[in-house]
């Protein structure tokens, strides 16, 4: 906690990309925001999560056609990764990241949303 500013924790996500025979072709790392840290209404205004599969939408449309019901369309706003942030958001330095030999506390100011936020 830096003063009265809430800082979101950062974690690393590591993956090994393999070819069909099982040999490793790449090692990938991604910096992610710890998803359990934000509090609704404090760190963000709205959250959106795509939870509907296309087969479910098709089923509902077929049922409305068979039962003679009217269907309407709704435009949903989706959360995109790497979207601009309009409020000050700070991310703690991830484990294993250091700035020289300094003991000062550093944070990252986010300009775009990282994965997991």
N, C-alpha and C positions, 0 to 999 in steps of 0.2 A: 504494500500500500504506500503510495507516494503522496503524502498530504491527504487530501480528501478525494483524490482521483483513484478510481478502481482500475486495477491492471489485470488484464486477462492473461492467463498462463499459456505458454507455448510448448508444444511437443513436436518431436520429429516422427515422421512416418517413413519407414524404410521398406523397400521392396527389391526382390531379385527377379529380374526378367529372364525367363528361360525359353529355350527353343524346344520343339517337341521331343527331342532325344534326352532332355533333362539338363543340358549344360547351360551354365549361366552366361548370358550375353551382356547384361547391364546391371548395374547397381543404381537404384534411384532413391532419392531422399526428397521429402516434401515437408515444409514447415507448416504446421497446422495450429489453429487455435484450439485450446482445450474446450470441447463443446459443453461441459458441465458448469462452466464458470459464469456465463451471462445470466442475468436475472431479468425476467420479463418486465418491460416498462421502464427499466433503468438503463440498460446497455443497448437496447434496441427498441424500436417502436412496434414493428410487426415482424412476425416470422411466418414463413411459408414453406411447406414441405410437399413435394409431389408424391402422393401416396396412391394414386389411382393408376391401374394398369389399363392399357388400351382395350383389352378384351372386356373389361368391366363396362367401359363406356359403350362399346358395341352391343353388349347384352342389354343395357338399359335402353338404348335406341330401338333395338328389335322388340323388346317388351312393350315399349310405348307405341310402336307401330301395330303390334298384334292386338293390344288392348284398346286401341283407339284413343290413346292419351296424347295430349299436346306436349311437346318438348321445347325448351328454350335454351339458348346458349348464354353462357356466363364467361366473362373475360377475367381470368385469374392473373394476378401479379406473381411472378416467380422470382426467387432469389437467385442471382447469378454469382458465381465465384468471380472474384476480381472486379466487382462493381465498385464505383466510387462511394466513399463514406462521407456523409454530410455532417457528422458530429465527431468531436475529438475522441479517438479510441486508441488505447495504448496496449502494447503486447510486451510481456516480460521476455527477457532474453532466454532462449532455450538452454537446456542443460548441455554442457560441453562447449558453450560459446563464451569467450572471455574477451575483454577489451584491454590488451596489454597486461601489465602487472598491477593495474589500479584496483582498489577495493571499493570504488564508488559504485553506486547503484545506477544502472542504465536501463532504459526502456526503449521500445521501438514505437514511433508514432505511425499509425497505419493510414495510408492514403486510399487503399483499396482493401476489400474484404479478403482475408485468407480463407483457405479451406477449413471448414468446421465452425466458422463464426456465425 
